[in-house]
Amino acid sequence: MRQTIKFVNSDKTQFFNILRTRVDNYFIENNISQHANSAMVFKTIFMVALYFVPYSLIISQIAAGWAFWLCWVIMGLGLAGIGMSVMHDANHGAYSSSSLINKIIGRALNVGGGDANNWKLQHNILHHTYTNIQEYDEDIDAKAGMRFSPNAEYKPIQRFQVFYVFFFYSLMSLYWTTVKDFIQFSRYGKDGVDRSNKKERLKNFFIILNWKVFYFLYIIIVPIFVIGIVWWKVLLGFLILHLVAGLVLSVVFQLAHVVEDAIFPLPDAKGNIETEWAIHQMQTTANFARNNWLLTFYVGGLNFQVNHHLFPKICHIHYKKIEPIIEQTAKEFGVPYIYNKSLFSALLSHVRVLKKLGRNEALTFPIG
């Protein structure tokens, strides 16, 4: 069992109370729902089509030659797009006021080879609660020779991580689709993250298994054994799909937390983090490229990661509008607001942090 961590608002700051009131008032005054609107519905259809239209062209054998391989690349972009722009909101309960609709749309993750239940445990509970806290936030866990936190154990091989880290990023989706869900299912049951009883856990295991069977049935078995496409082309296309999706997903999420100025705090001996939870989110999370409308459209507003961490129940389609409220309130209370102006500047910041962590150098900002 992990040590229980508590966020202690010792300064009695009213930052989040006031910010939440201001954001709520924005929706009330403009008579706007915090959930999906017509633009979000269009985006949902677009992202689903980005994945399934190329798939249809592949199994209908309309896509031949270079178009065949391009379809797998587009499917990878579509899979990442569904993950960032569709299932992410639904599994946070932000897509709709209906829990049933959220559940149905959230299952888009299962259709793409993942598992919504595991994802909620890792992302909604561990990552959103304990952002950038070593051994609690699995997104910064040291894995495959990579080091994402100054509080993680240092290994000499990590000196070269800046040269190989993006290769391992690209494997993330493939790892997730094949074995990660089963590993997490076992671990979360043992360490108490999953508090389901035995009957519920057995049910959840078969849900994972059944969806995996369904996924590999339509993505590999049908093209090879039903349609008759050469097996190595399907397997190579499958690999291309996941290399593209894995790279996109990993980079987008890393640019929000493993960048300069984001801190990596540690709890004290009593398990306390001496700051309000909302301020902790501001200290560990970064926005980037907020004026890039195309990027914002594709990544589901995850370039407004600060907004998302503070208000995960608000659909990302509204992040651009509430951004000035968050920035201004942070300024009033002297709370950090971390922002990189472009995708490229955020990427460079991430690379600089990777280099310093790989050399076991002290970062130029507090680490807790």
TORKOL-4160 file (C-alpha; in steps of 0.2 Angstrom, whole numbers, padded with zeros to 4 digits, m for minus):
368
<pt num="1" X="0000" Y="0000" Z="0000"/>
<pt num="2" X="0006" Y="0017" Z="m0004"/>
<pt num="3" X="0008" Y="0031" Z="0009"/>
<pt num="4" X="m0007" Y="0042" Z="0010"/>
<pt num="5" X="m0003" Y="0059" Z="0003"/>
<pt num="6" X="m0012" Y="0075" Z="0009"/>
<pt num="7" X="m0012" Y="0092" Z="0001"/>
<pt num="8" X="m0011" Y="0104" Z="0016"/>
<pt num="9" X="m0017" Y="0122" Z="0012"/>
<pt num="10" X="m0007" Y="0129" Z="0026"/>
<pt num="11" X="m0008" Y="0147" Z="0019"/>
<pt num="12" X="m0027" Y="0146" Z="0019"/>
<pt num="13" X="m0027" Y="0152" Z="0001"/>
<pt num="14" X="m0043" Y="0155" Z="m0008"/>
<pt num="15" X="m0036" Y="0154" Z="m0025"/>
<pt num="16" X="m0046" Y="0139" Z="m0031"/>
<pt num="17" X="m0062" Y="0144" Z="m0022"/>
<pt num="18" X="m0062" Y="0161" Z="m0031"/>
<pt num="19" X="m0056" Y="0153" Z="m0048"/>
<pt num="20" X="m0069" Y="0140" Z="m0048"/>
<pt num="21" X="m0083" Y="0153" Z="m0044"/>
<pt num="22" X="m0076" Y="0164" Z="m0059"/>
<pt num="23" X="m0076" Y="0149" Z="m0071"/>
<pt num="24" X="m0093" Y="0143" Z="m0065"/>
<pt num="25" X="m0100" Y="0161" Z="m0068"/>
<pt num="26" X="m0093" Y="0161" Z="m0085"/>
<pt num="27" X="m0104" Y="0147" Z="m0090"/>
<pt num="28" X="m0119" Y="0154" Z="m0080"/>
<pt num="29" X="m0118" Y="0171" Z="m0087"/>
<pt num="30" X="m0116" Y="0165" Z="m0105"/>
<pt num="31" X="m0129" Y="0151" Z="m0103"/>
<pt num="32" X="m0117" Y="0138" Z="m0109"/>
<pt num="33" X="m0116" Y="0120" Z="m0104"/>
<pt num="34" X="m0099" Y="0114" Z="m0097"/>
<pt num="35" X="m0101" Y="0098" Z="m0108"/>
<pt num="36" X="m0100" Y="0095" Z="m0127"/>
<pt num="37" X="m0108" Y="0106" Z="m0140"/>
<pt num="38" X="m0111" Y="0104" Z="m0158"/>
<pt num="39" X="m0092" Y="0108" Z="m0162"/>
<pt num="40" X="m0087" Y="0094" Z="m0150"/>
<pt num="41" X="m0100" Y="0082" Z="m0159"/>
<pt num="42" X="m0092" Y="0086" Z="m0176"/>
<pt num="43" X="m0075" Y="0083" Z="m0169"/>
<pt num="44" X="m0080" Y="0066" Z="m0162"/>
<pt num="45" X="m0087" Y="0061" Z="m0179"/>
<pt num="46" X="m0071" Y="0068" Z="m0188"/>
<pt num="47" X="m0059" Y="0058" Z="m0176"/>
<pt num="48" X="m0069" Y="0042" Z="m0178"/>
<pt num="49" X="m0069" Y="0044" Z="m0197"/>
<pt num="50" X="m0050" Y="0047" Z="m0196"/>
<pt num="51" X="m0048" Y="0030" Z="m0189"/>
<pt num="52" X="m0061" Y="0019" Z="m0197"/>
<pt num="53" X="m0061" Y="0027" Z="m0215"/>
<pt num="54" X="m0043" Y="0021" Z="m0218"/>
<pt num="55" X="m0047" Y="0004" Z="m0210"/>
<pt num="56" X="m0062" Y="0002" Z="m0222"/>
<pt num="57" X="m0051" Y="0006" Z="m0237"/>
<pt num="58" X="m0038" Y="m0007" Z="m0231"/>
<pt num="59" X="m0051" Y="m0021" Z="m0229"/>
<pt num="60" X="m0060" Y="m0017" Z="m0245"/>
<pt num="61" X="m0043" Y="m0017" Z="m0253"/>
<pt num="62" X="m0046" Y="m0001" Z="m0262"/>
<pt num="63" X="m0030" Y="0006" Z="m0254"/>
<pt num="64" X="m0016" Y="m0002" Z="m0264"/>
<pt num="65" X="0003" Y="0002" Z="m0265"/>
<pt num="66" X="0008" Y="0018" Z="m0256"/>
<pt num="67" X="m0010" Y="0021" Z="m0251"/>
<pt num="68" X="m0010" Y="0005" Z="m0241"/>
<pt num="69" X="0004" Y="0011" Z="m0230"/>
<pt num="70" X="m0003" Y="0029" Z="m0229"/>
<pt num="71" X="m0019" Y="0022" Z="m0222"/>
<pt num="72" X="m0010" Y="0014" Z="m0208"/>
<pt num="73" X="m0002" Y="0030" Z="m0204"/>
<pt num="74" X="m0018" Y="0040" Z="m0204"/>
<pt num="75" X="m0026" Y="0026" Z="m0193"/>
<pt num="76" X="m0012" Y="0030" Z="m0180"/>
<pt num="77" X="m0016" Y="0048" Z="m0181"/>
<pt num="78" X="m0034" Y="0044" Z="m0179"/>
<pt num="79" X="m0032" Y="0032" Z="m0164"/>
<pt num="80" X="m0022" Y="0046" Z="m0155"/>
<pt num="81" X="m0035" Y="0059" Z="m0160"/>
<pt num="82" X="m0049" Y="0048" Z="m0153"/>
<pt num="83" X="m0039" Y="0046" Z="m0137"/>
<pt num="84" X="m0035" Y="0064" Z="m0134"/>
<pt num="85" X="m0051" Y="0072" Z="m0141"/>
<pt num="86" X="m0065" Y="0059" Z="m0138"/>
<pt num="87" X="m0063" Y="0046" Z="m0125"/>
<pt num="88" X="m0052" Y="0057" Z="m0114"/>
<pt num="89" X="m0067" Y="0069" Z="m0110"/>
<pt num="90" X="m0079" Y="0055" Z="m0109"/>
<pt num="91" X="m0069" Y="0045" Z="m0096"/>
<pt num="92" X="m0068" Y="0061" Z="m0086"/>
<pt num="93" X="m0086" Y="0063" Z="m0086"/>
<pt num="94" X="m0084" Y="0079" Z="m0096"/>
<pt num="95" X="m0092" Y="0074" Z="m0113"/>
<pt num="96" X="m0110" Y="0074" Z="m0107"/>
<pt num="97" X="m0120" Y="0076" Z="m0091"/>
<pt num="98" X="m0126" Y="0058" Z="m0094"/>
<pt num="99" X="m0115" Y="0045" Z="m0086"/>
<pt num="100" X="m0122" Y="0032" Z="m0099"/>
<pt num="101" X="m0117" Y="0043" Z="m0114"/>
<pt num="102" X="m0100" Y="0046" Z="m0105"/>
<pt num="103" X="m0098" Y="0027" Z="m0103"/>
<pt num="104" X="m0102" Y="0023" Z="m0121"/>
<pt num="105" X="m0091" Y="0036" Z="m0128"/>
<pt num="106" X="m0077" Y="0031" Z="m0116"/>
<pt num="107" X="m0077" Y="0014" Z="m0123"/>
<pt num="108" X="m0069" Y="0021" Z="m0138"/>
<pt num="109" X="m0053" Y="0017" Z="m0129"/>
<pt num="110" X="m0058" Y="m0001" Z="m0128"/>
<pt num="111" X="m0062" Y="m0001" Z="m0147"/>
<pt num="112" X="m0044" Y="0005" Z="m0150"/>
<pt num="113" X="m0036" Y="m0008" Z="m0140"/>
<pt num="114" X="m0035" Y="m0001" Z="m0122"/>
<pt num="115" X="m0046" Y="m0003" Z="m0106"/>
<pt num="116" X="m0056" Y="0012" Z="m0099"/>
<pt num="117" X="m0057" Y="0005" Z="m0082"/>
<pt num="118" X="m0038" Y="0004" Z="m0080"/>
<pt num="119" X="m0036" Y="0020" Z="m0088"/>
<pt num="120" X="m0047" Y="0029" Z="m0076"/>
<pt num="121" X="m0037" Y="0022" Z="m0061"/>
<pt num="122" X="m0020" Y="0027" Z="m0069"/>
<pt num="123" X="m0026" Y="0044" Z="m0076"/>
<pt num="124" X="m0040" Y="0050" Z="m0066"/>
<pt num="125" X="m0035" Y="0045" Z="m0049"/>
<pt num="126" X="m0016" Y="0043" Z="m0049"/>
<pt num="127" X="m0010" Y="0056" Z="m0062"/>
<pt num="128" X="m0023" Y="0069" Z="m0058"/>
<pt num="129" X="m0022" Y="0068" Z="m0040"/>
<pt num="130" X="m0003" Y="0065" Z="m0038"/>
<pt num="131" X="0004" Y="0075" Z="m0053"/>
<pt num="132" X="0023" Y="0073" Z="m0054"/>
<pt num="133" X="0025" Y="0065" Z="m0037"/>
<pt num="134" X="0037" Y="0050" Z="m0039"/>
<pt num="135" X="0030" Y="0033" Z="m0036"/>
<pt num="136" X="0012" Y="0039" Z="m0037"/>
<pt num="137" X="0011" Y="0047" Z="m0054"/>
<pt num="138" X="0014" Y="0033" Z="m0066"/>
<pt num="139" X="0016" Y="0045" Z="m0080"/>
<pt num="140" X="0033" Y="0049" Z="m0074"/>
<pt num="141" X="0039" Y="0032" Z="m0068"/>
<pt num="142" X="0056" Y="0027" Z="m0074"/>
<pt num="143" X="0054" Y="0014" Z="m0087"/>
<pt num="144" X="0065" Y="0006" Z="m0101"/>
<pt num="145" X="0080" Y="0016" Z="m0096"/>
<pt num="146" X="0071" Y="0033" Z="m0096"/>
<pt num="147" X="0071" Y="0045" Z="m0081"/>
<pt num="148" X="0057" Y="0059" Z="m0080"/>
<pt num="149" X="0059" Y="0065" Z="m0062"/>
<pt num="150" X="0075" Y="0071" Z="m0052"/>
<pt num="151" X="0068" Y="0060" Z="m0038"/>
<pt num="152" X="0069" Y="0044" Z="m0048"/>
<pt num="153" X="0085" Y="0033" Z="m0047"/>
<pt num="154" X="0099" Y="0038" Z="m0058"/>
<pt num="155" X="0107" Y="0025" Z="m0070"/>
<pt num="156" X="0122" Y="0029" Z="m0081"/>
<pt num="157" X="0113" Y="0023" Z="m0097"/>
<pt num="158" X="0101" Y="0038" Z="m0095"/>
<pt num="159" X="0114" Y="0049" Z="m0100"/>
<pt num="160" X="0110" Y="0045" Z="m0118"/>
<pt num="161" X="0091" Y="0045" Z="m0115"/>
<pt num="162" X="0088" Y="0060" Z="m0126"/>
<pt num="163" X="0094" Y="0050" Z="m0141"/>
<pt num="164" X="0082" Y="0035" Z="m0138"/>
<pt num="165" X="0068" Y="0042" Z="m0128"/>
<pt num="166" X="0057" Y="0046" Z="m0143"/>
<pt num="167" X="0059" Y="0028" Z="m0150"/>
<pt num="168" X="0052" Y="0021" Z="m0133"/>
<pt num="169" X="0038" Y="0034" Z="m0134"/>
<pt num="170" X="0033" Y="0027" Z="m0150"/>
<pt num="171" X="0031" Y="0010" Z="m0142"/>
<pt num="172" X="0019" Y="0016" Z="m0129"/>
<pt num="173" X="0003" Y="0012" Z="m0138"/>
<pt num="174" X="0009" Y="m0005" Z="m0144"/>
<pt num="175" X="0014" Y="m0010" Z="m0126"/>
<pt num="176" X="m0003" Y="m0003" Z="m0119"/>
<pt num="177" X="m0013" Y="m0013" Z="m0132"/>
<pt num="178" X="m0004" Y="m0030" Z="m0129"/>
<pt num="179" X="0002" Y="m0032" Z="m0111"/>
<pt num="180" X="0000" Y="m0015" Z="m0101"/>
<pt num="181" X="m0018" Y="m0017" Z="m0096"/>
<pt num="182" X="m0015" Y="m0035" Z="m0089"/>
<pt num="183" X="0000" Y="m0029" Z="m0079"/>
<pt num="184" X="m0010" Y="m0014" Z="m0072"/>
<pt num="185" X="m0025" Y="m0025" Z="m0068"/>
<pt num="186" X="m0014" Y="m0036" Z="m0057"/>
<pt num="187" X="m0004" Y="m0022" Z="m0049"/>
<pt num="188" X="m0019" Y="m0011" Z="m0045"/>
<pt num="189" X="m0027" Y="m0025" Z="m0036"/>
<pt num="190" X="m0012" Y="m0029" Z="m0025"/>
<pt num="191" X="m0008" Y="m0011" Z="m0021"/>
<pt num="192" X="m0026" Y="m0006" Z="m0017"/>
<pt num="193" X="m0028" Y="0007" Z="m0031"/>
<pt num="194" X="m0042" Y="m0004" Z="m0037"/>
<pt num="195" X="m0055" Y="m0006" Z="m0023"/>
<pt num="196" X="m0067" Y="m0017" Z="m0032"/>
<pt num="197" X="m0072" Y="m0033" Z="m0024"/>
<pt num="198" X="m0067" Y="m0050" Z="m0030"/>
<pt num="199" X="m0083" Y="m0052" Z="m0041"/>
<pt num="200" X="m0081" Y="m0035" Z="m0049"/>
<pt num="201" X="m0063" Y="m0038" Z="m0052"/>
<pt num="202" X="m0067" Y="m0055" Z="m0061"/>
<pt num="203" X="m0080" Y="m0046" Z="m0071"/>
<pt num="204" X="m0067" Y="m0032" Z="m0076"/>
<pt num="205" X="m0054" Y="m0045" Z="m0081"/>
<pt num="206" X="m0066" Y="m0053" Z="m0093"/>
<pt num="207" X="m0071" Y="m0036" Z="m0100"/>
<pt num="208" X="m0052" Y="m0033" Z="m0103"/>
<pt num="209" X="m0050" Y="m0050" Z="m0111"/>
<pt num="210" X="m0066" Y="m0049" Z="m0122"/>
<pt num="211" X="m0061" Y="m0032" Z="m0129"/>
<pt num="212" X="m0044" Y="m0037" Z="m0133"/>
<pt num="213" X="m0050" Y="m0052" Z="m0142"/>
<pt num="214" X="m0062" Y="m0040" Z="m0152"/>
<pt num="215" X="m0048" Y="m0028" Z="m0156"/>
<pt num="216" X="m0036" Y="m0041" Z="m0162"/>
<pt num="217" X="m0050" Y="m0049" Z="m0172"/>
<pt num="218" X="m0054" Y="m0034" Z="m0182"/>
<pt num="219" X="m0037" Y="m0026" Z="m0184"/>
<pt num="220" X="m0027" Y="m0042" Z="m0188"/>
<pt num="221" X="m0038" Y="m0058" Z="m0190"/>
<pt num="222" X="m0051" Y="m0051" Z="m0202"/>
<pt num="223" X="m0038" Y="m0043" Z="m0214"/>
<pt num="224" X="m0027" Y="m0058" Z="m0215"/>
<pt num="225" X="m0039" Y="m0073" Z="m0214"/>
<pt num="226" X="m0055" Y="m0066" Z="m0220"/>
<pt num="227" X="m0050" Y="m0053" Z="m0233"/>
<pt num="228" X="m0034" Y="m0062" Z="m0238"/>
<pt num="229" X="m0021" Y="m0048" Z="m0236"/>
<pt num="230" X="m0003" Y="m0054" Z="m0235"/>
<pt num="231" X="0000" Y="m0057" Z="m0216"/>
<pt num="232" X="0017" Y="m0047" Z="m0216"/>
<pt num="233" X="0009" Y="m0032" Z="m0223"/>
<pt num="234" X="m0005" Y="m0032" Z="m0210"/>
<pt num="235" X="0007" Y="m0035" Z="m0196"/>
<pt num="236" X="0019" Y="m0021" Z="m0202"/>
<pt num="237" X="0004" Y="m0009" Z="m0205"/>
<pt num="238" X="m0002" Y="m0013" Z="m0187"/>
<pt num="239" X="0016" Y="m0009" Z="m0181"/>
<pt num="240" X="0016" Y="0008" Z="m0191"/>
<pt num="241" X="m0001" Y="0012" Z="m0183"/>
<pt num="242" X="0005" Y="0010" Z="m0166"/>
<pt num="243" X="0022" Y="0018" Z="m0168"/>
<pt num="244" X="0013" Y="0034" Z="m0175"/>
<pt num="245" X="m0001" Y="0034" Z="m0161"/>
<pt num="246" X="0012" Y="0030" Z="m0147"/>
<pt num="247" X="0024" Y="0044" Z="m0152"/>
<pt num="248" X="0010" Y="0057" Z="m0154"/>
<pt num="249" X="0001" Y="0052" Z="m0137"/>
<pt num="250" X="0018" Y="0051" Z="m0127"/>
<pt num="251" X="0025" Y="0068" Z="m0133"/>
<pt num="252" X="0008" Y="0078" Z="m0130"/>
<pt num="253" X="0007" Y="0072" Z="m0112"/>
<pt num="254" X="0026" Y="0074" Z="m0109"/>
<pt num="255" X="0025" Y="0092" Z="m0115"/>
<pt num="256" X="0013" Y="0096" Z="m0101"/>
<pt num="257" X="0023" Y="0090" Z="m0086"/>
<pt num="258" X="0041" Y="0086" Z="m0090"/>
<pt num="259" X="0046" Y="0103" Z="m0095"/>
<pt num="260" X="0056" Y="0117" Z="m0087"/>
<pt num="261" X="0048" Y="0126" Z="m0072"/>
<pt num="262" X="0037" Y="0111" Z="m0068"/>
<pt num="263" X="0041" Y="0105" Z="m0051"/>
<pt num="264" X="0043" Y="0087" Z="m0044"/>
<pt num="265" X="0038" Y="0088" Z="m0026"/>
<pt num="266" X="0040" Y="0075" Z="m0013"/>
<pt num="267" X="0029" Y="0073" Z="0002"/>
<pt num="268" X="0036" Y="0075" Z="0020"/>
<pt num="269" X="0038" Y="0061" Z="0032"/>
<pt num="270" X="0019" Y="0062" Z="0037"/>
<pt num="271" X="0014" Y="0061" Z="0018"/>
<pt num="272" X="0010" Y="0080" Z="0017"/>
<pt num="273" X="0012" Y="0091" Z="0002"/>
<pt num="274" X="0013" Y="0108" Z="0009"/>
<pt num="275" X="0002" Y="0117" Z="m0004"/>
<pt num="276" X="m0016" Y="0117" Z="m0009"/>
<pt num="277" X="m0020" Y="0104" Z="m0022"/>
<pt num="278" X="m0025" Y="0117" Z="m0036"/>
<pt num="279" X="m0009" Y="0126" Z="m0033"/>
<pt num="280" X="0001" Y="0109" Z="m0034"/>
<pt num="281" X="m0008" Y="0107" Z="m0051"/>
<pt num="282" X="m0002" Y="0124" Z="m0057"/>
<pt num="283" X="0016" Y="0120" Z="m0051"/>
<pt num="284" X="0017" Y="0104" Z="m0060"/>
<pt num="285" X="0008" Y="0107" Z="m0076"/>
<pt num="286" X="0011" Y="0117" Z="m0091"/>
<pt num="287" X="0001" Y="0124" Z="m0106"/>
<pt num="288" X="0008" Y="0126" Z="m0123"/>
<pt num="289" X="0004" Y="0133" Z="m0140"/>
<pt num="290" X="m0013" Y="0140" Z="m0135"/>
<pt num="291" X="m0015" Y="0151" Z="m0151"/>
<pt num="292" X="m0012" Y="0136" Z="m0162"/>
<pt num="293" X="m0030" Y="0132" Z="m0167"/>
<pt num="294" X="m0026" Y="0117" Z="m0177"/>
<pt num="295" X="m0015" Y="0109" Z="m0164"/>
<pt num="296" X="m0029" Y="0113" Z="m0151"/>
<pt num="297" X="m0042" Y="0104" Z="m0162"/>
<pt num="298" X="m0032" Y="0088" Z="m0164"/>
<pt num="299" X="m0025" Y="0086" Z="m0147"/>
<pt num="300" X="m0042" Y="0089" Z="m0138"/>
<pt num="301" X="m0036" Y="0104" Z="m0129"/>
<pt num="302" X="m0022" Y="0095" Z="m0120"/>
<pt num="303" X="m0011" Y="0109" Z="m0124"/>
<pt num="304" X="m0022" Y="0118" Z="m0111"/>
<pt num="305" X="m0017" Y="0105" Z="m0098"/>
<pt num="306" X="m0017" Y="0117" Z="m0084"/>
<pt num="307" X="m0036" Y="0120" Z="m0087"/>
<pt num="308" X="m0039" Y="0102" Z="m0089"/>
<pt num="309" X="m0031" Y="0097" Z="m0072"/>
<pt num="310" X="m0040" Y="0111" Z="m0063"/>
<pt num="311" X="m0057" Y="0107" Z="m0071"/>
<pt num="312" X="m0057" Y="0089" Z="m0078"/>
<pt num="313" X="m0076" Y="0089" Z="m0078"/>
<pt num="314" X="m0077" Y="0103" Z="m0091"/>
<pt num="315" X="m0076" Y="0098" Z="m0109"/>
<pt num="316" X="m0060" Y="0103" Z="m0118"/>
<pt num="317" X="m0070" Y="0112" Z="m0131"/>
<pt num="318" X="m0072" Y="0127" Z="m0118"/>
<pt num="319" X="m0053" Y="0128" Z="m0113"/>
<pt num="320" X="m0049" Y="0142" Z="m0124"/>
<pt num="321" X="m0062" Y="0153" Z="m0117"/>
<pt num="322" X="m0059" Y="0150" Z="m0098"/>
<pt num="323" X="m0040" Y="0152" Z="m0101"/>
<pt num="324" X="m0039" Y="0171" Z="m0098"/>
<pt num="325" X="m0049" Y="0168" Z="m0081"/>
<pt num="326" X="m0036" Y="0155" Z="m0075"/>
<pt num="327" X="m0021" Y="0166" Z="m0080"/>
<pt num="328" X="m0028" Y="0182" Z="m0072"/>
<pt num="329" X="m0033" Y="0173" Z="m0056"/>
<pt num="330" X="m0016" Y="0165" Z="m0055"/>
<pt num="331" X="m0007" Y="0182" Z="m0057"/>
<pt num="332" X="m0018" Y="0190" Z="m0044"/>
<pt num="333" X="m0013" Y="0176" Z="m0031"/>
<pt num="334" X="0005" Y="0175" Z="m0036"/>
<pt num="335" X="0002" Y="0157" Z="m0042"/>
<pt num="336" X="0014" Y="0150" Z="m0055"/>
<pt num="337" X="0007" Y="0149" Z="m0073"/>
<pt num="338" X="0019" Y="0138" Z="m0084"/>
<pt num="339" X="0017" Y="0141" Z="m0103"/>
<pt num="340" X="0027" Y="0138" Z="m0119"/>
<pt num="341" X="0022" Y="0149" Z="m0133"/>
<pt num="342" X="0023" Y="0135" Z="m0147"/>
<pt num="343" X="0024" Y="0117" Z="m0149"/>
<pt num="344" X="0042" Y="0118" Z="m0154"/>
<pt num="345" X="0047" Y="0128" Z="m0139"/>
<pt num="346" X="0038" Y="0116" Z="m0127"/>
<pt num="347" X="0047" Y="0102" Z="m0136"/>
<pt num="348" X="0064" Y="0110" Z="m0134"/>
<pt num="349" X="0060" Y="0113" Z="m0115"/>
<pt num="350" X="0056" Y="0094" Z="m0114"/>
<pt num="351" X="0072" Y="0089" Z="m0122"/>
<pt num="352" X="0082" Y="0101" Z="m0111"/>
<pt num="353" X="0075" Y="0093" Z="m0095"/>
<pt num="354" X="0078" Y="0075" Z="m0102"/>
<pt num="355" X="0096" Y="0080" Z="m0105"/>
<pt num="356" X="0098" Y="0087" Z="m0087"/>
<pt num="357" X="0090" Y="0072" Z="m0080"/>
<pt num="358" X="0100" Y="0060" Z="m0090"/>
<pt num="359" X="0116" Y="0068" Z="m0084"/>
<pt num="360" X="0110" Y="0068" Z="m0066"/>
<pt num="361" X="0111" Y="0087" Z="m0066"/>
<pt num="362" X="0101" Y="0098" Z="m0054"/>
<pt num="363" X="0087" Y="0106" Z="m0063"/>
<pt num="364" X="0087" Y="0125" Z="m0063"/>
<pt num="365" X="0070" Y="0126" Z="m0053"/>
<pt num="366" X="0064" Y="0119" Z="m0037"/>
<pt num="367" X="0061" Y="0100" Z="m0036"/>
<pt num="368" X="0053" Y="0098" Z="m0019"/>
